[in-house]
Amino acid sequence: MPTGLDCWETATFNTTTCVWDVTGTQDPMPTGLDCWETATFNTTTCVWDVTGTQDPMPTGLDCWETATFNTTTCVWDVTGTQDPMPTGLDCWETATFNTTTCVWDVTGTQDPMPTGLDCWETATFNTTTCVWDVTGTQDPMPTGLDCWETATFNTTTCVWDVTGTQDPMPTGLDCWETATFNTTTCVWDVTGTQDPMPTGLDCWETATFNTTTCVWDVTGTQDPMPTGWIVGKLRPSIQQHVFGM
């Protein structure tokens, strides 16, 4: 019998030809193998041993990555890119990547506008410092007020209200009196005194105060000298003088 036969060969003696007929063919190499598989003929078992395992799918991928097996290169292609961080955020917003939902979570709220501002204050949001800037100053209290005036700040109209009126000039003054407003004491000062009644009047004169002209009017005239009384007195003198002669 022939020796050195391959495992797939069989020797059968042909009594017609009187020789050993060697028959049998090797199984063809398997086809349709995956790219990671290799076919090696096993002469012991006389079959093709297909060996090789696919590389495991990559692990530890980011949520935006996908692993796809490339049968041409026989490796896993990892594709996908992370969405870019959002732009145009407000200053109070923060973008944090959420690996569970695989999206950017934008969080943060604007601080509320300040309350309790004075009427002269305005709150403006500053996008650079990300805080509310409170600006404005109260108008200064008015100056140069008259002594009877008071300035009170009005928080409704946001202006100083100047109130108060000057006391009216006194009335019913005597003609010799003058009213002058005193800005130090803020009252009317009444000054002046009546001229004293004239003295040294003749007995027939009377002084009467004239409230129109504000002077003392001196009135009255001396009674005229009697005439009949003077003649009677002269005649006896004449007579006495004659008798003396």
C-alpha positions in Angstrom: 0.0 0.0 0.0 1.3 3.4 -0.8 2.6 5.4 2.1 2.9 9.1 2.7 -0.7 9.6 1.7 -2.5 12.8 2.7 -5.1 12.4 5.3 -7.8 12.9 2.7 -6.4 10.2 0.4 -7.4 6.5 0.5 -5.5 3.7 -1.3 -7.6 1.0 -2.8 -6.1 -2.0 -4.7 -7.4 -2.3 -8.2 -7.4 -5.9 -9.2 -8.1 -5.0 -12.8 -5.1 -2.7 -13.2 -3.3 -4.4 -10.4 -2.2 -1.1 -8.9 -3.2 0.9 -5.8 -5.7 3.5 -6.7 -5.3 6.6 -4.5 -8.5 8.6 -4.3 -9.8 11.5 -2.3 -9.5 15.3 -2.4 -8.7 17.9 0.2 -11.7 19.9 1.3 -11.6 23.3 -0.2 -10.5 26.1 2.1 -13.5 27.6 3.8 -14.8 30.9 2.2 -16.9 33.7 3.7 -14.6 34.0 6.6 -14.7 37.1 8.7 -11.7 39.4 8.4 -10.4 38.3 11.7 -10.6 34.6 10.9 -7.8 32.4 9.5 -8.3 28.9 8.0 -5.5 26.4 8.7 -5.6 22.8 7.5 -5.3 20.4 10.3 -3.6 17.2 9.0 -4.5 15.4 12.2 -8.2 16.0 12.1 -8.1 16.4 8.3 -10.3 19.5 8.4 -9.8 23.2 8.2 -9.4 24.8 11.5 -10.9 28.3 11.5 -9.3 30.5 14.2 -9.3 34.1 15.2 -11.7 36.3 17.2 -13.1 39.7 16.5 -11.5 42.4 18.6 -14.0 43.3 21.4 -15.9 46.5 20.9 -14.1 49.4 22.5 -15.2 50.3 25.9 -15.0 53.6 27.8 -16.4 55.5 24.8 -17.7 59.0 25.4 -21.5 59.3 25.1 -21.2 61.0 21.7 -18.9 58.2 20.2 -20.1 55.2 18.3 -18.0 52.1 17.5 -18.6 50.5 14.1 -16.6 47.5 13.0 -14.8 48.1 9.7 -14.7 44.8 7.8 -12.2 46.3 5.3 -9.6 47.4 7.9 -10.8 44.8 10.4 -10.8 47.3 13.2 -13.4 49.2 15.2 -13.9 52.7 13.9 -14.9 55.1 16.6 -16.7 58.1 15.2 -18.7 61.0 16.6 -17.8 64.4 18.1 -19.0 66.1 21.2 -21.4 68.9 20.5 -19.6 72.2 20.9 -20.2 74.1 24.1 -23.1 76.6 23.6 -22.1 80.1 22.8 -24.0 83.4 23.4 -24.7 82.5 27.0 -25.7 85.2 29.4 -23.1 86.1 32.0 -25.1 84.3 34.7 -25.4 81.0 32.7 -23.0 78.0 32.9 -22.8 75.2 30.4 -22.0 71.8 31.9 -21.8 68.7 29.8 -24.2 66.0 30.9 -22.7 62.6 30.1 -26.0 60.9 30.9 -28.2 62.8 28.5 -25.1 63.6 26.3 -26.2 67.3 25.9 -24.9 70.5 27.4 -27.0 71.6 30.4 -27.3 75.4 30.7 -28.0 76.4 34.2 -28.0 79.7 36.2 -30.5 82.5 36.7 -30.1 86.2 36.6 -30.1 87.9 40.0 -33.4 89.7 40.5 -33.4 93.4 40.0 -32.8 95.1 43.4 -35.9 96.3 45.2 -36.3 99.0 47.8 -34.4 101.6 45.7 -34.8 105.2 46.4 -36.7 107.2 43.9 -33.6 108.8 42.5 -31.9 105.4 41.9 -31.9 103.3 38.8 -30.8 99.7 38.5 -29.0 98.7 35.3 -27.7 95.2 34.7 -24.0 95.2 33.9 -23.2 92.2 31.6 -19.5 92.7 32.2 -19.5 92.3 36.0 -22.8 90.4 35.9 -24.3 92.4 38.7 -26.9 95.2 38.9 -25.4 98.6 39.0 -27.4 101.0 41.1 -26.8 104.6 40.1 -28.2 108.0 40.8 -28.0 110.6 43.6 -30.6 112.5 45.5 -30.9 116.1 44.4 -29.3 118.3 47.1 -31.6 120.1 49.5 -32.5 123.6 48.1 -30.4 126.5 49.5 -31.2 130.1 49.7 -34.6 129.5 51.3 -36.5 132.2 53.1 -36.7 131.9 56.8 -40.3 130.9 56.6 -39.7 128.1 54.1 -39.1 124.4 54.8 -37.8 121.9 52.2 -39.2 118.4 52.6 -38.2 115.6 50.2 -41.2 114.1 48.4 -40.5 110.4 47.6 -43.5 110.2 45.3 -42.5 113.0 42.9 -38.8 112.7 43.8 -38.3 116.4 44.3 -37.9 118.7 47.2 -41.2 120.4 48.2 -40.6 123.9 49.5 -43.5 125.0 51.7 -44.3 127.8 54.0 -45.5 131.4 53.6 -44.3 134.6 55.1 -46.4 136.0 57.9 -48.5 138.9 56.6 -47.3 142.4 57.5 -49.1 143.5 60.7 -52.1 145.8 60.2 -53.7 148.4 62.4 -50.3 150.0 63.1 -50.2 153.5 64.5 -49.0 156.1 62.0 -45.7 156.4 63.8 -45.0 152.7 63.6 -43.1 150.9 60.9 -43.1 147.1 60.3 -39.8 145.6 59.1 -39.4 141.9 58.5 -36.5 140.5 60.5 -35.0 137.6 58.5 -33.1 136.5 61.6 -36.0 136.0 63.9 -38.4 135.5 61.0 -41.0 137.9 62.5 -42.1 141.4 61.7 -40.4 144.0 64.0 -42.7 146.9 64.7 -40.7 150.1 65.6 -41.3 153.8 66.1 -42.7 155.9 68.9 -45.2 158.7 68.9 -43.8 162.2 69.1 -44.3 163.6 72.6 -47.0 166.1 73.1 -45.7 169.6 72.6 -44.9 171.6 75.7 -44.7 175.3 76.5 -48.1 175.9 74.9 -50.0 179.1 75.6 -53.0 178.8 77.7 -55.3 179.2 74.8 -53.5 176.5 72.8 -54.5 172.8 72.6 -52.4 170.0 71.1 -54.3 167.3 69.3 -52.5 164.4 67.6 -53.4 164.1 63.9 -53.3 160.4 62.8 -53.5 161.5 59.2 -50.4 163.7 59.2 -48.9 161.9 62.2 -48.0 165.2 64.0 -49.5 167.2 66.8 -51.8 169.9 65.6 -51.7 172.9 67.9 -54.9 174.9 67.7 -56.5 177.8 69.5 -56.1 181.6 69.4 -55.7 184.2 72.2 -58.9 186.1 72.9 -58.7 189.7 71.7 -57.9 192.4 74.3 -61.1 194.0 75.5 -61.6 197.6 74.2 -64.2 199.4 76.5 -62.3 198.7 79.7 -59.2 200.4 78.5 -61.0 203.9 77.9 -62.6 203.9 81.3 -59.3 203.5 83.0 -57.6 206.4 81.1 -60.1 209.1 81.9 -59.6 209.3 85.6 -55.9 209.5 85.1 -56.4 212.5 82.9 -58.6 214.2 85.3 -56.3 213.6 88.2 -53.5 215.1 86.2 -55.5 218.3 85.5 -56.5 218.8 89.1 -52.9 218.5 90.1 -52.0 221.4 88.0 
